[in-house]
Amino acid sequence: MKKAYIPSPEYLTSMYAKPEFNGRWIVTSKIPIEKIKVDKTLFSNQNEVNWADVESITENFEIGAWFPIMVNPALFLLDGQHRLAAAKKMKLKYLDVVVDNGEQPATQKDR
C-alpha cells in the first residue's frame, strides 16, 4: 500500500517553535502538495532539480532526514525543491511545511 503522507519527525519540526523566533516560522502539518506553488525567483539558490538527488532521496529514504519544506504564507516554495520532487515521485499527497513569515517584530518581553 502506498502512503499518502509521511510526517516529519517531531524533533525536526520542534526547532522552529522556539519562543525567541517570535512566530517567524510556523510548522503546518499535512498540507496538500497540489497547493504548493513554485516560483524559482523566490529561491535563495536558484539551482535546477538534480534528479539523481531526488532518486537518492526516494531510494534511500530516511525518516530522520525528512525535514519539512519551507514555504511563504502564500504557499510558494522557498526551500526544499528536491524533497518536494521526491514527495511527488513517491506519490505522496501531503507534506509538512514550515511557513516563513519573515522577520517578526520583537515583543515587549523581548526588549
Biopython code that builds the backbone (N, CA, C, O; Angstrom):
import numpy as np
from Bio.PDB.StructureBuilder import StructureBuilder

atoms = [
    (1, "MET", "N", (0.841, -1.185, 0.000)),
    (1, "MET", "CA", (0.000, 0.000, 0.000)),
    (1, "MET", "C", (0.893, 1.259, 0.000)),
    (1, "MET", "O", (1.816, 1.376, 0.806)),
    (2, "LYS", "N", (0.611, 2.155, -0.880)),
    (2, "LYS", "CA", (1.339, 3.428, -0.960)),
    (2, "LYS", "C", (0.817, 4.361, 0.127)),
    (2, "LYS", "O", (-0.369, 4.375, 0.455)),
    (3, "LYS", "N", (1.741, 5.129, 0.666)),
    (3, "LYS", "CA", (1.349, 6.114, 1.664)),
    (3, "LYS", "C", (1.017, 7.429, 0.971)),
    (3, "LYS", "O", (1.608, 7.775, -0.052)),
    (4, "ALA", "N", (0.066, 8.152, 1.544)),
    (4, "ALA", "CA", (-0.286, 9.471, 1.029)),
    (4, "ALA", "C", (0.430, 10.567, 1.807)),
    (4, "ALA", "O", (0.495, 11.714, 1.365)),
    (5, "TYR", "N", (0.972, 10.201, 2.982)),
    (5, "TYR", "CA", (1.569, 11.202, 3.865)),
    (5, "TYR", "C", (2.621, 10.547, 4.747)),
    (5, "TYR", "O", (2.380, 9.499, 5.346)),
    (6, "ILE", "N", (3.775, 11.168, 4.821)),
    (6, "ILE", "CA", (4.825, 10.750, 5.751)),
    (6, "ILE", "C", (5.159, 11.974, 6.601)),
    (6, "ILE", "O", (5.788, 12.909, 6.106)),
    (7, "PRO", "N", (4.750, 11.984, 7.866)),
    (7, "PRO", "CA", (5.012, 13.162, 8.696)),
    (7, "PRO", "C", (6.496, 13.328, 8.994)),
    (7, "PRO", "O", (7.225, 12.348, 9.146)),
    (8, "SER", "N", (6.929, 14.573, 9.076)),
    (8, "SER", "CA", (8.293, 14.866, 9.507)),
    (8, "SER", "C", (8.394, 14.559, 10.997)),
    (8, "SER", "O", (7.456, 14.821, 11.750)),
    (9, "PRO", "N", (9.522, 14.006, 11.426)),
    (9, "PRO", "CA", (9.674, 13.724, 12.857)),
    (9, "PRO", "C", (9.568, 14.997, 13.696)),
    (9, "PRO", "O", (9.974, 16.077, 13.269)),
    (10, "GLU", "N", (9.017, 14.844, 14.889)),
    (10, "GLU", "CA", (8.806, 15.983, 15.785)),
    (10, "GLU", "C", (10.109, 16.715, 16.091)),
    (10, "GLU", "O", (10.113, 17.941, 16.208)),
    (11, "TYR", "N", (11.209, 15.986, 16.222)),
    (11, "TYR", "CA", (12.471, 16.659, 16.546)),
    (11, "TYR", "C", (12.974, 17.523, 15.393)),
    (11, "TYR", "O", (13.816, 18.394, 15.610)),
    (12, "LEU", "N", (12.483, 17.307, 14.180)),
    (12, "LEU", "CA", (12.852, 18.157, 13.051)),
    (12, "LEU", "C", (11.910, 19.350, 12.889)),
    (12, "LEU", "O", (12.247, 20.321, 12.212)),
    (13, "THR", "N", (10.741, 19.277, 13.504)),
    (13, "THR", "CA", (9.793, 20.386, 13.407)),
    (13, "THR", "C", (9.814, 21.274, 14.647)),
    (13, "THR", "O", (9.535, 22.469, 14.557)),
    (14, "SER", "N", (10.140, 20.704, 15.796)),
    (14, "SER", "CA", (10.077, 21.471, 17.046)),
    (14, "SER", "C", (11.101, 22.600, 17.091)),
    (14, "SER", "O", (10.908, 23.576, 17.815)),
    (15, "MET", "N", (12.174, 22.481, 16.337)),
    (15, "MET", "CA", (13.209, 23.528, 16.371)),
    (15, "MET", "C", (12.691, 24.873, 15.862)),
    (15, "MET", "O", (13.287, 25.910, 16.155)),
    (16, "TYR", "N", (11.606, 24.872, 15.116)),
    (16, "TYR", "CA", (11.052, 26.115, 14.572)),
    (16, "TYR", "C", (10.130, 26.835, 15.556)),
    (16, "TYR", "O", (9.751, 27.983, 15.324)),
    (17, "ALA", "N", (9.771, 26.173, 16.644)),
    (17, "ALA", "CA", (8.781, 26.721, 17.573)),
    (17, "ALA", "C", (9.390, 27.447, 18.771)),
    (17, "ALA", "O", (8.675, 27.774, 19.719)),
    (18, "LYS", "N", (10.675, 27.699, 18.745)),
    (18, "LYS", "CA", (11.316, 28.348, 19.892)),
    (18, "LYS", "C", (10.763, 29.756, 20.079)),
    (18, "LYS", "O", (10.571, 30.482, 19.103)),
    (19, "PRO", "N", (10.506, 30.144, 21.325)),
    (19, "PRO", "CA", (9.923, 31.467, 21.590)),
    (19, "PRO", "C", (10.759, 32.623, 21.039)),
    (19, "PRO", "O", (10.203, 33.651, 20.652)),
    (20, "GLU", "N", (12.072, 32.472, 20.997)),
    (20, "GLU", "CA", (12.921, 33.567, 20.522)),
    (20, "GLU", "C", (12.726, 33.887, 19.044)),
    (20, "GLU", "O", (13.180, 34.928, 18.569)),
    (21, "PHE", "N", (12.063, 33.008, 18.325)),
    (21, "PHE", "CA", (11.792, 33.272, 16.905)),
    (21, "PHE", "C", (10.542, 34.130, 16.700)),
    (21, "PHE", "O", (10.245, 34.532, 15.575)),
    (22, "ASN", "N", (9.810, 34.413, 17.778)),
    (22, "ASN", "CA", (8.638, 35.309, 17.739)),
    (22, "ASN", "C", (7.619, 34.936, 16.667)),
    (22, "ASN", "O", (6.984, 35.818, 16.090)),
    (23, "GLY", "N", (7.456, 33.669, 16.398)),
    (23, "GLY", "CA", (6.452, 33.245, 15.420)),
    (23, "GLY", "C", (6.872, 33.401, 13.973)),
    (23, "GLY", "O", (6.030, 33.339, 13.078)),
    (24, "ARG", "N", (8.157, 33.602, 13.724)),
    (24, "ARG", "CA", (8.605, 33.727, 12.326)),
    (24, "ARG", "C", (8.264, 32.459, 11.548)),
    (24, "ARG", "O", (7.790, 32.534, 10.414)),
    (25, "TRP", "N", (8.501, 31.308, 12.148)),
    (25, "TRP", "CA", (8.255, 30.037, 11.468)),
    (25, "TRP", "C", (7.102, 29.306, 12.139)),
    (25, "TRP", "O", (7.066, 29.159, 13.361)),
    (26, "ILE", "N", (6.177, 28.857, 11.330)),
    (26, "ILE", "CA", (5.033, 28.099, 11.826)),
    (26, "ILE", "C", (4.995, 26.761, 11.088)),
    (26, "ILE", "O", (4.875, 26.718, 9.864)),
    (27, "VAL", "N", (5.097, 25.686, 11.839)),
    (27, "VAL", "CA", (5.024, 24.350, 11.240)),
    (27, "VAL", "C", (3.559, 24.016, 11.018)),
    (27, "VAL", "O", (2.733, 24.133, 11.923)),
    (28, "THR", "N", (3.258, 23.603, 9.812)),
    (28, "THR", "CA", (1.903, 23.209, 9.463)),
    (28, "THR", "C", (1.961, 21.793, 8.899)),
    (28, "THR", "O", (2.686, 21.522, 7.941)),
    (29, "SER", "N", (1.206, 20.919, 9.491)),
    (29, "SER", "CA", (1.225, 19.515, 9.081)),
    (29, "SER", "C", (0.221, 19.243, 7.973)),
    (29, "SER", "O", (-0.842, 19.859, 7.890)),
    (30, "LYS", "N", (0.597, 18.307, 7.137)),
    (30, "LYS", "CA", (-0.298, 17.694, 6.149)),
    (30, "LYS", "C", (-0.947, 18.696, 5.195)),
    (30, "LYS", "O", (-2.169, 18.752, 5.060)),
    (31, "ILE", "N", (-0.097, 19.482, 4.541)),
    (31, "ILE", "CA", (-0.569, 20.423, 3.516)),
    (31, "ILE", "C", (-0.667, 19.659, 2.192)),
    (31, "ILE", "O", (0.271, 18.943, 1.842)),
    (32, "PRO", "N", (-1.756, 19.785, 1.453)),
    (32, "PRO", "CA", (-1.846, 19.110, 0.157)),
    (32, "PRO", "C", (-0.736, 19.597, -0.785)),
    (32, "PRO", "O", (-0.568, 20.798, -0.992)),
    (33, "ILE", "N", (0.004, 18.663, -1.342)),
    (33, "ILE", "CA", (1.104, 19.006, -2.244)),
    (33, "ILE", "C", (0.605, 19.848, -3.411)),
    (33, "ILE", "O", (1.320, 20.732, -3.882)),
    (34, "GLU", "N", (-0.595, 19.592, -3.877)),
    (34, "GLU", "CA", (-1.133, 20.339, -5.026)),
    (34, "GLU", "C", (-1.273, 21.836, -4.731)),
    (34, "GLU", "O", (-1.357, 22.640, -5.659)),
    (35, "LYS", "N", (-1.300, 22.217, -3.450)),
    (35, "LYS", "CA", (-1.431, 23.637, -3.097)),
    (35, "LYS", "C", (-0.091, 24.374, -3.050)),
    (35, "LYS", "O", (-0.055, 25.602, -2.973)),
    (36, "ILE", "N", (1.005, 23.622, -3.098)),
    (36, "ILE", "CA", (2.334, 24.226, -3.025)),
    (36, "ILE", "C", (2.717, 24.723, -4.414)),
    (36, "ILE", "O", (2.697, 23.972, -5.389)),
    (37, "LYS", "N", (3.068, 26.009, -4.479)),
    (37, "LYS", "CA", (3.399, 26.641, -5.762)),
    (37, "LYS", "C", (4.902, 26.862, -5.858)),
    (37, "LYS", "O", (5.591, 26.999, -4.847)),
    (38, "VAL", "N", (5.394, 26.893, -7.085)),
    (38, "VAL", "CA", (6.829, 27.075, -7.302)),
    (38, "VAL", "C", (7.060, 28.295, -8.187)),
    (38, "VAL", "O", (6.515, 28.400, -9.286)),
    (39, "ASP", "N", (7.873, 29.206, -7.687)),
    (39, "ASP", "CA", (8.366, 30.357, -8.439)),
    (39, "ASP", "C", (9.846, 30.428, -8.112)),
    (39, "ASP", "O", (10.227, 30.906, -7.043)),
    (40, "LYS", "N", (10.682, 29.956, -9.026)),
    (40, "LYS", "CA", (12.113, 29.835, -8.753)),
    (40, "LYS", "C", (12.774, 31.161, -8.413)),
    (40, "LYS", "O", (13.860, 31.172, -7.833)),
    (41, "THR", "N", (12.150, 32.272, -8.756)),
    (41, "THR", "CA", (12.751, 33.561, -8.399)),
    (41, "THR", "C", (12.728, 33.778, -6.888)),
    (41, "THR", "O", (13.441, 34.645, -6.383)),
    (42, "LEU", "N", (11.928, 33.011, -6.161)),
    (42, "LEU", "CA", (11.857, 33.123, -4.706)),
    (42, "LEU", "C", (12.911, 32.279, -4.007)),
    (42, "LEU", "O", (13.108, 32.422, -2.800)),
    (43, "PHE", "N", (13.595, 31.399, -4.740)),
    (43, "PHE", "CA", (14.617, 30.535, -4.151)),
    (43, "PHE", "C", (15.860, 31.351, -3.829)),
    (43, "PHE", "O", (16.243, 32.225, -4.607)),
    (44, "SER", "N", (16.488, 31.082, -2.703)),
    (44, "SER", "CA", (17.757, 31.741, -2.395)),
    (44, "SER", "C", (18.875, 31.170, -3.266)),
    (44, "SER", "O", (19.819, 31.884, -3.603)),
    (45, "ASN", "N", (18.780, 29.915, -3.625)),
    (45, "ASN", "CA", (19.744, 29.267, -4.509)),
    (45, "ASN", "C", (18.956, 28.733, -5.700)),
    (45, "ASN", "O", (18.235, 27.744, -5.566)),
    (46, "GLN", "N", (19.080, 29.357, -6.836)),
    (46, "GLN", "CA", (18.209, 29.060, -7.974)),
    (46, "GLN", "C", (18.752, 27.940, -8.873)),
    (46, "GLN", "O", (18.798, 28.065, -10.097)),
    (47, "ASN", "N", (19.162, 26.842, -8.221)),
    (47, "ASN", "CA", (19.633, 25.700, -8.989)),
    (47, "ASN", "C", (18.455, 24.866, -9.488)),
    (47, "ASN", "O", (17.352, 24.933, -8.945)),
    (48, "GLU", "N", (18.707, 24.097, -10.511)),
    (48, "GLU", "CA", (17.685, 23.194, -11.054)),
    (48, "GLU", "C", (17.616, 21.942, -10.176)),
    (48, "GLU", "O", (18.551, 21.637, -9.436)),
    (49, "VAL", "N", (16.513, 21.235, -10.272)),
    (49, "VAL", "CA", (16.376, 19.977, -9.548)),
    (49, "VAL", "C", (17.390, 18.988, -10.106)),
    (49, "VAL", "O", (17.466, 18.778, -11.317)),
    (50, "ASN", "N", (18.158, 18.390, -9.223)),
    (50, "ASN", "CA", (19.099, 17.347, -9.596)),
    (50, "ASN", "C", (18.362, 16.019, -9.408)),
    (50, "ASN", "O", (18.125, 15.579, -8.283)),
    (51, "TRP", "N", (18.009, 15.396, -10.521)),
    (51, "TRP", "CA", (17.174, 14.197, -10.447)),
    (51, "TRP", "C", (17.900, 13.019, -9.818)),
    (51, "TRP", "O", (17.254, 12.105, -9.305)),
    (52, "ALA", "N", (19.234, 13.019, -9.844)),
    (52, "ALA", "CA", (19.992, 11.979, -9.136)),
    (52, "ALA", "C", (19.782, 12.128, -7.628)),
    (52, "ALA", "O", (19.682, 11.131, -6.913)),
    (53, "ASP", "N", (19.715, 13.371, -7.144)),
    (53, "ASP", "CA", (19.441, 13.609, -5.724)),
    (53, "ASP", "C", (18.029, 13.154, -5.359)),
    (53, "ASP", "O", (17.818, 12.556, -4.304)),
    (54, "VAL", "N", (17.080, 13.435, -6.218)),
    (54, "VAL", "CA", (15.692, 13.013, -5.983)),
    (54, "VAL", "C", (15.628, 11.490, -5.924)),
    (54, "VAL", "O", (14.977, 10.920, -5.048)),
    (55, "GLU", "N", (16.299, 10.848, -6.851)),
    (55, "GLU", "CA", (16.348, 9.381, -6.873)),
    (55, "GLU", "C", (16.957, 8.846, -5.581)),
    (55, "GLU", "O", (16.469, 7.870, -5.010)),
    (56, "SER", "N", (18.024, 9.491, -5.128)),
    (56, "SER", "CA", (18.671, 9.073, -3.885)),
    (56, "SER", "C", (17.737, 9.223, -2.690)),
    (56, "SER", "O", (17.689, 8.350, -1.823)),
    (57, "ILE", "N", (17.002, 10.316, -2.642)),
    (57, "ILE", "CA", (16.050, 10.527, -1.537)),
    (57, "ILE", "C", (14.994, 9.426, -1.526)),
    (57, "ILE", "O", (14.664, 8.887, -0.470)),
    (58, "THR", "N", (14.471, 9.096, -2.695)),
    (58, "THR", "CA", (13.389, 8.108, -2.745)),
    (58, "THR", "C", (13.896, 6.680, -2.536)),
    (58, "THR", "O", (13.243, 5.874, -1.871)),
    (59, "GLU", "N", (15.055, 6.376, -3.103)),
    (59, "GLU", "CA", (15.588, 5.011, -2.994)),
    (59, "GLU", "C", (16.193, 4.729, -1.625)),
    (59, "GLU", "O", (16.157, 3.592, -1.155)),
    (60, "ASN", "N", (16.744, 5.745, -0.985)),
    (60, "ASN", "CA", (17.405, 5.586, 0.311)),
    (60, "ASN", "C", (16.679, 6.392, 1.377)),
    (60, "ASN", "O", (17.308, 7.021, 2.228)),
    (61, "PHE", "N", (15.365, 6.371, 1.326)),
    (61, "PHE", "CA", (14.560, 7.214, 2.205)),
    (61, "PHE", "C", (14.906, 6.982, 3.671)),
    (61, "PHE", "O", (14.965, 5.847, 4.143)),
    (62, "GLU", "N", (15.135, 8.097, 4.386)),
    (62, "GLU", "CA", (15.399, 8.049, 5.821)),
    (62, "GLU", "C", (14.469, 9.031, 6.515)),
    (62, "GLU", "O", (14.524, 10.233, 6.255)),
    (63, "ILE", "N", (13.630, 8.532, 7.380)),
    (63, "ILE", "CA", (12.691, 9.393, 8.085)),
    (63, "ILE", "C", (13.436, 10.445, 8.905)),
    (63, "ILE", "O", (12.923, 11.546, 9.105)),
    (64, "GLY", "N", (14.628, 10.124, 9.377)),
    (64, "GLY", "CA", (15.408, 11.055, 10.171)),
    (64, "GLY", "C", (15.912, 12.259, 9.402)),
    (64, "GLY", "O", (16.413, 13.213, 9.998)),
    (65, "ALA", "N", (15.784, 12.225, 8.086)),
    (65, "ALA", "CA", (16.202, 13.349, 7.243)),
    (65, "ALA", "C", (15.013, 13.987, 6.527)),
    (65, "ALA", "O", (15.196, 14.788, 5.611)),
    (66, "TRP", "N", (13.807, 13.635, 6.939)),
    (66, "TRP", "CA", (12.592, 14.106, 6.279)),
    (66, "TRP", "C", (12.151, 15.435, 6.868)),
    (66, "TRP", "O", (11.112, 15.532, 7.522)),
    (67, "PHE", "N", (12.969, 16.463, 6.621)),
    (67, "PHE", "CA", (12.656, 17.818, 7.072)),
    (67, "PHE", "C", (11.429, 18.341, 6.328)),
    (67, "PHE", "O", (11.222, 18.000, 5.163)),
    (68, "PRO", "N", (10.612, 19.166, 6.989)),
    (68, "PRO", "CA", (9.522, 19.817, 6.261)),
    (68, "PRO", "C", (10.104, 20.812, 5.253)),
    (68, "PRO", "O", (11.195, 21.343, 5.460)),
    (69, "ILE", "N", (9.386, 21.057, 4.184)),
    (69, "ILE", "CA", (9.837, 22.050, 3.214)),
    (69, "ILE", "C", (9.463, 23.444, 3.728)),
    (69, "ILE", "O", (8.579, 23.584, 4.574)),
    (70, "MET", "N", (10.139, 24.463, 3.213)),
    (70, "MET", "CA", (9.892, 25.847, 3.638)),
    (70, "MET", "C", (9.065, 26.551, 2.566)),
    (70, "MET", "O", (9.395, 26.490, 1.381)),
    (71, "VAL", "N", (7.990, 27.218, 2.986)),
    (71, "VAL", "CA", (7.134, 27.975, 2.077)),
    (71, "VAL", "C", (6.870, 29.351, 2.672)),
    (71, "VAL", "O", (7.098, 29.576, 3.861)),
    (72, "ASN", "N", (6.392, 30.262, 1.844)),
    (72, "ASN", "CA", (5.959, 31.556, 2.367)),
    (72, "ASN", "C", (4.466, 31.462, 2.711)),
    (72, "ASN", "O", (3.853, 30.425, 2.454)),
    (73, "PRO", "N", (3.870, 32.504, 3.280)),
    (73, "PRO", "CA", (2.456, 32.410, 3.669)),
    (73, "PRO", "C", (1.497, 32.105, 2.511)),
    (73, "PRO", "O", (0.403, 31.592, 2.742)),
    (74, "ALA", "N", (1.892, 32.412, 1.277)),
    (74, "ALA", "CA", (1.048, 32.103, 0.111)),
    (74, "ALA", "C", (1.325, 30.693, -0.436)),
    (74, "ALA", "O", (0.830, 30.325, -1.501)),
    (75, "LEU", "N", (2.119, 29.914, 0.302)),
    (75, "LEU", "CA", (2.491, 28.538, -0.042)),
    (75, "LEU", "C", (3.392, 28.434, -1.278)),
    (75, "LEU", "O", (3.369, 27.424, -1.980)),
    (76, "PHE", "N", (4.188, 29.483, -1.542)),
    (76, "PHE", "CA", (5.218, 29.391, -2.572)),
    (76, "PHE", "C", (6.456, 28.766, -1.935)),
    (76, "PHE", "O", (6.873, 29.161, -0.847)),
    (77, "LEU", "N", (7.027, 27.803, -2.613)),
    (77, "LEU", "CA", (8.195, 27.093, -2.124)),
    (77, "LEU", "C", (9.384, 28.043, -1.981)),
    (77, "LEU", "O", (9.692, 28.810, -2.893)),
    (78, "LEU", "N", (10.046, 27.983, -0.823)),
    (78, "LEU", "CA", (11.257, 28.771, -0.586)),
    (78, "LEU", "C", (12.483, 27.866, -0.501)),
    (78, "LEU", "O", (13.572, 28.245, -0.934)),
    (79, "ASP", "N", (12.305, 26.677, 0.054)),
    (79, "ASP", "CA", (13.402, 25.727, 0.188)),
    (79, "ASP", "C", (12.824, 24.322, 0.259)),
    (79, "ASP", "O", (11.809, 24.079, 0.911)),
    (80, "GLY", "N", (13.500, 23.396, -0.433)),
    (80, "GLY", "CA", (13.063, 22.006, -0.381)),
    (80, "GLY", "C", (12.599, 21.467, -1.715)),
    (80, "GLY", "O", (11.779, 20.550, -1.763)),
    (81, "GLN", "N", (13.116, 22.028, -2.805)),
    (81, "GLN", "CA", (12.638, 21.576, -4.115)),
    (81, "GLN", "C", (12.937, 20.094, -4.358)),
    (81, "GLN", "O", (12.159, 19.421, -5.034)),
    (82, "HIS", "N", (14.037, 19.574, -3.827)),
    (82, "HIS", "CA", (14.341, 18.156, -4.018)),
    (82, "HIS", "C", (13.417, 17.272, -3.173)),
    (82, "HIS", "O", (12.988, 16.209, -3.621)),
    (83, "ARG", "N", (13.114, 17.714, -1.959)),
    (83, "ARG", "CA", (12.169, 16.969, -1.124)),
    (83, "ARG", "C", (10.774, 17.003, -1.719)),
    (83, "ARG", "O", (10.051, 16.008, -1.671)),
    (84, "LEU", "N", (10.388, 18.151, -2.284)),
    (84, "LEU", "CA", (9.086, 18.244, -2.933)),
    (84, "LEU", "C", (9.031, 17.317, -4.143)),
    (84, "LEU", "O", (8.042, 16.609, -4.334)),
    (85, "ALA", "N", (10.081, 17.315, -4.959)),
    (85, "ALA", "CA", (10.120, 16.431, -6.126)),
    (85, "ALA", "C", (10.099, 14.966, -5.700)),
    (85, "ALA", "O", (9.451, 14.139, -6.342)),
    (86, "ALA", "N", (10.810, 14.642, -4.615)),
    (86, "ALA", "CA", (10.811, 13.266, -4.112)),
    (86, "ALA", "C", (9.421, 12.875, -3.623)),
    (86, "ALA", "O", (8.962, 11.760, -3.871)),
    (87, "ALA", "N", (8.757, 13.788, -2.930)),
    (87, "ALA", "CA", (7.404, 13.504, -2.439)),
    (87, "ALA", "C", (6.457, 13.234, -3.609)),
    (87, "ALA", "O", (5.630, 12.324, -3.552)),
    (88, "LYS", "N", (6.586, 14.030, -4.660)),
    (88, "LYS", "CA", (5.747, 13.807, -5.843)),
    (88, "LYS", "C", (6.069, 12.466, -6.490)),
    (88, "LYS", "O", (5.170, 11.744, -6.921)),
    (89, "LYS", "N", (7.362, 12.136, -6.555)),
    (89, "LYS", "CA", (7.768, 10.863, -7.150)),
    (89, "LYS", "C", (7.236, 9.693, -6.330)),
    (89, "LYS", "O", (6.886, 8.653, -6.887)),
    (90, "MET", "N", (7.175, 9.859, -5.005)),
    (90, "MET", "CA", (6.641, 8.812, -4.124)),
    (90, "MET", "C", (5.116, 8.814, -4.105)),
    (90, "MET", "O", (4.485, 8.008, -3.421)),
    (91, "LYS", "N", (4.536, 9.744, -4.875)),
    (91, "LYS", "CA", (3.079, 9.867, -4.988)),
    (91, "LYS", "C", (2.392, 10.218, -3.657)),
    (91, "LYS", "O", (1.255, 9.826, -3.393)),
    (92, "LEU", "N", (3.134, 10.976, -2.830)),
    (92, "LEU", "CA", (2.519, 11.481, -1.610)),
    (92, "LEU", "C", (1.512, 12.562, -1.979)),
    (92, "LEU", "O", (1.662, 13.235, -2.999)),
    (93, "LYS", "N", (0.513, 12.724, -1.169)),
    (93, "LYS", "CA", (-0.498, 13.755, -1.408)),
    (93, "LYS", "C", (-0.335, 14.936, -0.452)),
    (93, "LYS", "O", (-0.862, 16.021, -0.700)),
    (94, "TYR", "N", (0.401, 14.719, 0.645)),
    (94, "TYR", "CA", (0.543, 15.745, 1.680)),
    (94, "TYR", "C", (1.988, 15.828, 2.151)),
    (94, "TYR", "O", (2.728, 14.845, 2.114)),
    (95, "LEU", "N", (2.374, 17.021, 2.594)),
    (95, "LEU", "CA", (3.694, 17.265, 3.169)),
    (95, "LEU", "C", (3.560, 18.186, 4.368)),
    (95, "LEU", "O", (2.635, 18.993, 4.454)),
    (96, "ASP", "N", (4.491, 18.052, 5.282)),
    (96, "ASP", "CA", (4.604, 19.035, 6.354)),
    (96, "ASP", "C", (5.406, 20.209, 5.802)),
    (96, "ASP", "O", (6.349, 20.024, 5.033)),
    (97, "VAL", "N", (5.025, 21.404, 6.200)),
    (97, "VAL", "CA", (5.719, 22.599, 5.733)),
    (97, "VAL", "C", (6.039, 23.496, 6.927)),
    (97, "VAL", "O", (5.411, 23.417, 7.983)),
    (98, "VAL", "N", (7.031, 24.342, 6.719)),
    (98, "VAL", "CA", (7.323, 25.424, 7.657)),
    (98, "VAL", "C", (7.004, 26.703, 6.900)),
    (98, "VAL", "O", (7.610, 26.998, 5.870)),
    (99, "VAL", "N", (6.052, 27.453, 7.420)),
    (99, "VAL", "CA", (5.692, 28.729, 6.811)),
    (99, "VAL", "C", (6.625, 29.786, 7.373)),
    (99, "VAL", "O", (6.679, 30.002, 8.584)),
    (100, "ASP", "N", (7.360, 30.445, 6.482)),
    (100, "ASP", "CA", (8.278, 31.514, 6.885)),
    (100, "ASP", "C", (7.533, 32.840, 6.771)),
    (100, "ASP", "O", (7.243, 33.317, 5.674)),
    (101, "ASN", "N", (7.235, 33.418, 7.921)),
    (101, "ASN", "CA", (6.506, 34.686, 7.964)),
    (101, "ASN", "C", (7.440, 35.890, 7.905)),
    (101, "ASN", "O", (6.989, 37.026, 8.051)),
    (102, "GLY", "N", (8.727, 35.660, 7.695)),
    (102, "GLY", "CA", (9.689, 36.760, 7.662)),
    (102, "GLY", "C", (10.019, 37.220, 9.062)),
    (102, "GLY", "O", (9.510, 36.691, 10.050)),
    (103, "GLU", "N", (10.878, 38.213, 9.127)),
    (103, "GLU", "CA", (11.269, 38.764, 10.435)),
    (103, "GLU", "C", (10.032, 39.270, 11.161)),
    (103, "GLU", "O", (9.188, 39.952, 10.581)),
    (104, "GLN", "N", (9.941, 38.926, 12.425)),
    (104, "GLN", "CA", (8.814, 39.356, 13.252)),
    (104, "GLN", "C", (9.317, 40.396, 14.254)),
    (104, "GLN", "O", (10.419, 40.270, 14.788)),
    (105, "PRO", "N", (8.511, 41.412, 14.501)),
    (105, "PRO", "CA", (8.934, 42.430, 15.472)),
    (105, "PRO", "C", (9.090, 41.806, 16.858)),
    (105, "PRO", "O", (8.368, 40.880, 17.229)),
    (106, "ALA", "N", (10.035, 42.328, 17.598)),
    (106, "ALA", "CA", (10.257, 41.860, 18.966)),
    (106, "ALA", "C", (9.053, 42.208, 19.826)),
    (106, "ALA", "O", (8.444, 43.264, 19.656)),
    (107, "THR", "N", (8.716, 41.332, 20.736)),
    (107, "THR", "CA", (7.623, 41.603, 21.656)),
    (107, "THR", "C", (8.137, 42.444, 22.814)),
    (107, "THR", "O", (9.349, 42.583, 22.979)),
    (108, "GLN", "N", (7.247, 43.005, 23.613)),
    (108, "GLN", "CA", (7.634, 43.796, 24.774)),
    (108, "GLN", "C", (8.559, 42.999, 25.680)),
    (108, "GLN", "O", (9.516, 43.540, 26.233)),
    (109, "LYS", "N", (8.271, 41.721, 25.827)),
    (109, "LYS", "CA", (9.050, 40.851, 26.685)),
    (109, "LYS", "C", (10.485, 40.698, 26.171)),
    (109, "LYS", "O", (11.407, 40.537, 26.970)),
    (110, "ASP", "N", (10.688, 40.746, 24.840)),
    (110, "ASP", "CA", (11.996, 40.568, 24.234)),
    (110, "ASP", "C", (12.862, 41.817, 24.323)),
    (110, "ASP", "O", (14.077, 41.730, 24.143)),
    (111, "ARG", "N", (12.280, 42.956, 24.590)),
    (111, "ARG", "CA", (13.037, 44.216, 24.593)),
    (111, "ARG", "C", (13.776, 44.441, 25.866)),
    (111, "ARG", "O", (14.456, 45.456, 26.014)),
]
sb = StructureBuilder()
sb.init_structure("model")
sb.init_model(0)
sb.init_chain("A")
sb.init_seg("    ")
for serial, (resi, resn, name, xyz) in enumerate(atoms, 1):
    if name == "N":
        sb.init_residue(resn, " ", resi, " ")
    sb.init_atom(name, np.array(xyz, "f"), 0.0, 1.0, " ", f" {name:<3s}", serial, name[0])
structure = sb.get_structure()
